[in-house]
Amino acid sequence: MTSKTPEATATSPLTHFDAQGQAHMVDVGAKAATHRIAVATGRIEMQPETLALIESGNAKKGDVLGIARIAGIMAAKKTSDLIPLCHPLALTRVAIEFEAASVRTEGACGIFCSATVETVGQTGVEMEALTAVQIALLTIYDMCKAVDRGMVVRDVMVEEKRGGKSGSFFA
């Protein structure tokens, strides 16, 4: 059995590997609990008719954005079940926002998604925010694929991270 050693941190910037190159879960036990926030964003491009169907509320499967919002929240809460080395976190807030772009932007119309995730803890919530955005967008795809199989998920990224020893990050 291997454990994280000071040498592992000094020799590799990749914290999920020990000095022998073995994958491990980072020990955050000695870190201070701080208020941590992450914002991730992404978008799904689609045909204008698909967007109109979503906005009108007439999709056969129901309220597309309402269901996608719940899916994103659930995904944030389950991130550690999906990504092997993520710590299970007690999230204090998950907010999913959607903005429809019915006017063609950058040659495509679609829906922009933003996920804000917060906790008070010893590790950040970037992975939870990224997971929330991706699952929310995939839910939109799933609910609308019968009418538009050409939808494309794009530009999923961390826009902002605050809290913890490493400080703030803004894309």
C-alpha positions as CSV (number, residue, x, y, z in Angstrom):
1,M,0.0,0.0,0.0
2,T,1.3,3.4,-0.9
3,S,0.5,6.8,0.6
4,K,1.0,10.4,-0.4
5,T,4.4,11.6,0.7
6,P,5.9,15.1,0.6
7,E,8.2,13.8,-2.2
8,A,5.2,13.0,-4.4
9,T,4.0,16.6,-4.2
10,A,7.4,18.0,-4.8
11,T,8.1,15.8,-7.9
12,S,4.7,16.0,-9.6
13,P,2.2,18.7,-10.1
14,L,-0.5,16.0,-10.5
15,T,-1.8,15.5,-7.0
16,H,-3.7,12.3,-7.8
17,F,-0.5,10.3,-8.2
18,D,1.9,9.3,-5.4
19,A,5.8,9.2,-5.7
20,Q,5.6,5.8,-7.3
21,G,3.1,6.9,-9.9
22,Q,0.1,5.1,-8.3
23,A,-3.3,6.8,-8.5
24,H,-4.7,7.8,-5.0
25,M,-7.3,10.0,-3.5
26,V,-5.7,13.2,-2.2
27,D,-5.6,13.5,1.6
28,V,-7.4,16.8,2.4
29,G,-7.7,16.1,6.2
30,A,-5.2,18.8,7.2
31,K,-6.7,21.4,5.0
32,A,-8.9,24.2,6.5
33,A,-12.6,24.1,5.7
34,T,-13.4,27.3,3.7
35,H,-16.3,28.5,1.7
36,R,-15.8,27.3,-1.9
37,I,-17.6,28.3,-5.1
38,A,-17.2,27.1,-8.6
39,V,-19.0,28.2,-11.7
40,A,-19.0,26.1,-14.9
41,T,-20.6,26.9,-18.2
42,G,-21.4,25.2,-21.5
43,R,-23.8,25.3,-24.4
44,I,-25.8,23.0,-26.6
45,E,-26.3,24.1,-30.3
46,M,-29.5,23.0,-32.1
47,Q,-31.8,23.8,-35.0
48,P,-34.0,26.9,-34.5
49,E,-37.1,24.7,-34.6
50,T,-35.8,22.7,-31.7
51,L,-35.2,25.7,-29.6
52,A,-38.7,27.0,-30.5
53,L,-40.1,23.7,-29.3
54,I,-38.3,23.9,-26.0
55,E,-39.2,27.6,-25.5
56,S,-42.9,26.9,-26.3
57,G,-43.1,24.1,-23.7
58,N,-44.5,21.7,-26.3
59,A,-41.8,19.0,-26.3
60,K,-43.3,15.5,-26.1
61,K,-41.2,14.6,-23.0
62,G,-42.3,17.6,-21.0
63,D,-40.6,20.7,-19.5
64,V,-37.1,20.2,-21.1
65,L,-35.3,22.9,-19.1
66,G,-37.1,22.1,-15.8
67,I,-36.0,18.4,-16.1
68,A,-32.5,19.4,-17.2
69,R,-32.2,21.7,-14.2
70,I,-33.1,18.8,-11.8
71,A,-30.7,16.5,-13.7
72,G,-27.9,19.0,-13.3
73,I,-28.5,19.4,-9.5
74,M,-28.7,15.6,-9.1
75,A,-25.4,15.2,-11.1
76,A,-23.6,17.7,-8.9
77,K,-24.6,15.7,-5.8
78,K,-23.4,12.4,-7.4
79,T,-20.1,13.5,-8.8
80,S,-18.0,11.4,-6.4
81,D,-20.0,8.4,-7.6
82,L,-19.0,9.1,-11.2
83,I,-15.4,10.3,-11.0
84,P,-13.3,7.8,-9.0
85,L,-10.9,10.2,-7.1
86,C,-13.4,12.9,-6.2
87,H,-14.2,13.4,-2.6
88,P,-17.9,13.1,-1.6
89,L,-18.9,16.6,-0.6
90,A,-21.8,18.1,1.4
91,L,-22.9,20.7,-1.1
92,T,-24.6,23.8,0.3
93,R,-25.9,25.2,-3.0
94,V,-26.4,24.1,-6.6
95,A,-27.9,26.5,-9.0
96,I,-28.5,25.8,-12.7
97,E,-29.4,28.6,-15.1
98,F,-30.3,28.5,-18.8
99,E,-30.3,31.2,-21.4
100,A,-31.8,30.6,-24.8
101,A,-30.0,32.1,-27.8
102,S,-32.7,32.2,-30.4
103,V,-30.7,34.7,-32.4
104,R,-27.9,32.8,-34.1
105,T,-24.7,33.4,-32.2
106,E,-21.4,32.3,-33.7
107,G,-23.4,30.6,-36.5
108,A,-25.6,28.5,-34.2
109,C,-28.6,28.9,-31.9
110,G,-29.1,26.9,-28.7
111,I,-29.0,27.0,-25.0
112,F,-26.3,28.3,-22.7
113,C,-26.0,26.6,-19.2
114,S,-24.3,27.9,-16.1
115,A,-23.9,25.9,-12.9
116,T,-22.9,27.5,-9.6
117,V,-21.9,25.0,-6.8
118,E,-21.0,25.9,-3.3
119,T,-19.8,24.1,-0.2
120,V,-17.9,24.8,3.1
121,G,-15.2,22.2,3.0
122,Q,-11.6,21.1,2.5
123,T,-11.7,20.7,-1.3
124,G,-13.1,22.6,-4.2
125,V,-16.3,22.0,-6.2
126,E,-15.1,22.5,-9.8
127,M,-15.8,18.9,-10.7
128,E,-19.3,19.2,-9.3
129,A,-20.0,22.3,-11.4
130,L,-18.6,20.7,-14.6
131,T,-20.6,17.5,-14.0
132,A,-23.8,19.5,-13.4
133,V,-23.4,21.5,-16.7
134,Q,-22.6,18.4,-18.8
135,I,-25.5,16.3,-17.4
136,A,-27.9,19.2,-17.8
137,L,-26.9,19.7,-21.4
138,L,-27.0,15.9,-22.1
139,T,-30.5,15.8,-20.6
140,I,-31.6,18.5,-23.1
141,Y,-30.1,16.3,-25.9
142,D,-31.9,13.2,-24.6
143,M,-35.2,15.0,-24.4
144,C,-35.0,16.5,-27.9
145,K,-33.0,13.9,-29.9
146,A,-36.2,12.6,-31.6
147,V,-36.5,15.9,-33.4
148,D,-32.8,17.0,-33.7
149,R,-30.0,14.4,-33.6
150,G,-27.5,17.0,-34.8
151,M,-27.3,18.9,-31.5
152,V,-23.8,19.6,-30.3
153,V,-22.6,20.2,-26.7
154,R,-19.7,22.7,-26.7
155,D,-17.4,24.8,-24.6
156,V,-17.9,23.2,-21.2
157,M,-15.4,24.9,-18.9
158,V,-14.8,26.3,-15.4
159,E,-15.4,30.0,-15.5
160,E,-14.7,30.8,-11.9
161,K,-13.4,29.2,-8.7
162,R,-13.1,30.8,-5.3
163,G,-12.0,29.6,-1.9
164,G,-9.2,27.4,-0.6
165,K,-5.5,27.8,-0.4
166,S,-5.0,28.3,-4.1
167,G,-7.3,31.3,-4.1
168,S,-9.5,32.5,-7.0
169,F,-9.5,31.7,-10.6
170,F,-11.4,33.4,-13.4
171,A,-11.3,32.3,-17.0
